[in-house]
């Protein structure tokens, strides 16, 4: 028997060793997380298609991204994300090897290495004030350090060396009172023409030497009317502008030092046109483009200043700049759009009778209209000229068209996600097993043998790839049905373009997308803006005949009192079921805890007049709402005025037209913060879907604290008005931060605390009975994180843990906001080494699992921080009982463990939000982080205590059991034989 024990111990040691070395992360890539990179809506593009090197297109976007894209596949070669206040004004290529960017209103000029994107140099170009910004490169004008880059910005004209970014000369123009509209280099005479307006009616032209910045000539002329500050250069001495009414075209001629004007009504150019005229910003040669409604007219300016219509094209939505493709020949592209079909036309600027190219492409109608087009030429196999077009769409997607087909496309609208919600996938049909059935016994054995080789670290690179492939297939991560653990879901995201996407949590694939009609620009909604997306219908198993749906909320303008719009979208198909609006304004949307017979959740929409509108608009919904009227309370936060107000429903609105879904409100309470000392900078409340497992918290010595759990609590942070500026702009004596816990039903302030010498910005998260917030301590010159926990003292007598376990205490009794609560608070502050962009907290199905804070750092990564580090009861020398409870010793700083970064080595550029979704498996929460990039993963804050991991080796377990049985049998036989031999002796 001793031999059996020795064999058993050897096997146990072997298994322990094999488990410890099974951290084979290389073959686990992509099993539980995915990361997608985007660039945003393209606004500038420059092609680089020289024979040497890879063909690419350089783009800048509205998300302040500079990127180099592979022209063959659309992949990102390299990418740089500039700051939020560093918008890119223009890009170009210098010396064939540098990418030049002008940003921050013409004050920052940078050069980037074309192949790898490394910054070569950076120049700061100061000026006297904000102005238009322009960039121009003169390759044929050389100074001691290469060609010259001309930059106008902040009222100054600069000449900069393209080699090292040194400023060659600088000319102040803002002092002359001119508002520069165009910067035109003259390549033959080394002269820079600066064109602009002085006031609203004077047109000025400066001729400046490109070599030294000297003003060679200044011409000006007064116009009888006013200009609208739109100007287009037709030739070197002819320009066209619009008057202030946008109904008259003004042709400007410059001859022999004299400036002359000639006016032509736009109605003479495009008869029967009622809309306002717009000069398209396309840079054409010899002509300009004028758009009125859906008609684009291409107009030539004669020597006498008359306007001659060359061509009119209906349904032309975008025109490119002029492209020089052979000596003396220039072409441009335009796009006509009819439904889902677009027509790409390329014409010569001096020959309108024929087209160089005319192709038609069928597009997904969910991409909307074409917003921008950039063309490039290439040489075909037969030595003729071909053209490709890069197209930016209304939904911010990017397409490359060539030879009548879409070569590649990018869904860069996902770079501007503004809100996200989730939807369950449909159940699997009867007769289909949820778990994947192996194709054959051979495949099953092959898979487990490969996993065993990986466990023993004997796997070759090919084996590792095969293991990863098997795991990806067996994980069923991309199936379009629910799984029993609740890992597979749909992420419904709303983008700034007004497009709704459904992403599969398994691999991030786009299941469907929908450009919402209600959030598209129209006569009734000129400036649509998406606000939020909410769950509307979440059907249960007994109501599977109804698909889940979401409610999309938007408004037709940037201000709060703009008309609002609503859309209802099917979560499975993306079909827009219905839309409402424009109608009353939308200031606040409140999901109510009630559903109708169709399992649609009731929502209360509050307008700017504090009237509440109930949706869906049905008699049943009104009946449910009126039954619960006495228990419905609202609150509003007027941050600019420093006012909190609480409301109750008074009754139906009194209008000339009866509206059963409209209800008036009445003010119950208000809190006014003194404007000279406090300004509201942050508010946060608990998530409505958060589940609290227990109200009792057992602490050391078997004592019990009862959490004060209320969905009506609001965390408010105010700061001194002076601290609204950047960190360090005020002294510690002039700054303070005050935090409040307010009951939104009664208006009662339950807790107030002041942090002297501190300022915002404040980022906070509220969960259960605690709130954590992040701010800056000016006295310590460090960031801090503080925690406040609030406990119910009214149940302080219930301290018998035995009664608590057997259910003698009524912990489910509701907390009433009408009665004055007996509460105590515990708080503590810790230094935190990082600035923060956003904070979230993990959510689980039953609320049993320990909480983790998810901190979006300034470095655009997500850090998981155990809530135990932010326990206000931590002490320097915890007692033995406190150590057994799990309290950590008190330290002044929160630890940053490199392995705690959820995003690992990846970054979510321009991180804006973190969404946590509970899975059905209690140990696991789903995390979705979004910015310019998207990142998704699964977290187990207390480890996977309720399931086996996906890489668990069942084959090794089976082999172990068999080996143990064989060892026991062999040792038993040997033992019996030994005993028999001893008896014969």
PEPEGI-V270161 format. One record per helix or strand of 2 or more residues. SS is the DSSP state (a for helix, b for strand). FROM is the first residue (numbers start at 1). TO is the last residue. If there is no record, write none. Layout:
SS,FROM,TO  SS,FROM,TO
//
This chain:
a,2,20  a,25,28  b,34,36  b,42,48  b,56,61  b,65,70  b,76,81  b,88,94  b,98,103  b,108,113  b,119,124  b,134,143  b,146,153  b,156,161  b,167,172  a,174,176  b,179,186  b,191,198  b,202,209  b,215,222  b,227,235  b,238,243  b,248,255  b,258,265  a,266,269  b,277,279  b,287,292  b,295,301  b,307,314  b,316,319  b,323,326  b,329,338  b,341,348  b,357,362  a,365,367  b,370,379  b,385,393  b,398,402  b,405,410  a,412,416  b,417,424  a,441,455  a,461,474  b,489,495  b,499,504  b,510,515  a,517,519  b,529,537  a,541,543  b,549,555  b,563,570  b,576,585  b,588,595  b,600,606  b,612,615  a,619,627  a,629,631  b,633,638  b,643,652  b,662,672  b,679,685  b,696,698  a,700,702  b,704,707  b,713,719  a,721,724  a,732,734  b,736,743  b,749,756  b,758,767  b,770,777  b,782,792  a,793,795  a,801,806  b,823,832  b,836,841  b,852,857  b,862,866  a,867,870  a,880,885  a,898,900  b,913,918  b,925,930  b,934,939  a,954,984
//
